[in-house]
Amino acid sequence: MTMTDPLDQRAGRTIPTGEQGRHGDAASGPARWGPYVDPDPYVDPKLYADPDPYAAPEDSAVRERFAERPSSRYGPRRAHARQPKKRRRLRRAVLVLLTVVAVAAGGTYGWAETRLQRDVDLGTYGDRPPPGEGTNYLIVGSDSRDGLSDDDVEELHVGGGGGRRTDSMMLLHTGAHGTSMVSLPRDSWVTVPGRLDTSTGKTKWPEGDKLNAAFAYGGPELLVRTIEENTGLRIDHYAEIGFAGFVNIVDAVGGVRMCLDRDIKDEKSGADLRQGCQTLNGKQALAYVRQRHQEKEGDLGRSKNQQKLLATLAHQAAQPDTLFDPLQIGPAVQAGLDTLIVDKGMSLRDLGRMFRAVQSIAGGHGKQLNVPVSGVGVPTPKGNVLKWDPMRSAQLFDELRHDQPVTERGNPARP
């Protein structure tokens, strides 16, 4: 009687009973335990009759390709089982690059945090409106000449007036319903709150005056208090940039691309621009946002130009070819920080949110409008002013305060 092992049966061999080693049979008595050696498939390649799933294909070209790859204990490796060295090197290079960028970004962040001029105390005058929904930024362009030489002052046509006044004021609101940028013309007729007159030491009672007069009387703090009192909105953050900073930022990003629907020539601002699309340098951009005598709507027209250029500048600065170019974005950031004045609670993260909100306006994800007005060039003891429409402006500020969709379309007022 013979006993056939399954493996031997597959190979066509039989082993007499009693020589099965540990493969004993109950009918033939106890199995004899001894050393067992597994069959070596490489000594007898015909041991297993079944085809090897890892055997090389018969096609010569494919067989050569597999022959070039080292074998493992499980047989020759497939073409996709081994990752190319070039891919691994590329992955390592990307990881190194990301690490360098992260370290550089961390260093730049720390450096920029120390350069912010947090000089404005929004709570100086107290009695502020309660916090609303969303976030309100007041963006101010001042005629500060800090950083400008006498030659710069003459070349830029900014005069040599003393003090510091506002050339533009924009209320930027961000919230659940997107971004709204509302220009507050500097000639707006408003009530300036009571204050201490530092020049005389006497207390001044609330009085009617132009909006930019509040800045001249009491700087950013009184300007913020005036806007809060006349709009009912709480200003969460304040950002101001002077002439020098504006010019340097535009030049640092390689100019700003603008399309003009007509020629503009204004001696007071120095604007001398031609109709059509063109790239404005810092000097030309400053003249463009300051001129108003060539605008049919006067100060309202200038406010629209300021909004358009600011949004376009933010959009252009956020483009990959600028944002990731250290030769451009580095000088731009430094130029901005050198003359940027913010409130004491402003962080770089807040500043970044404000920048992205302005940038989104240029991308069509927000509204640009002027505060609704009912009269332009209205004579007063303080000169000709612009008066807000009481009902429409109140509705606009109420919508912003409660972070509701803005319904105002910014229709021009009648002179």
Disulfide bonds with the S-S distance in Angstrom:
Cys259-Cys277 2.00
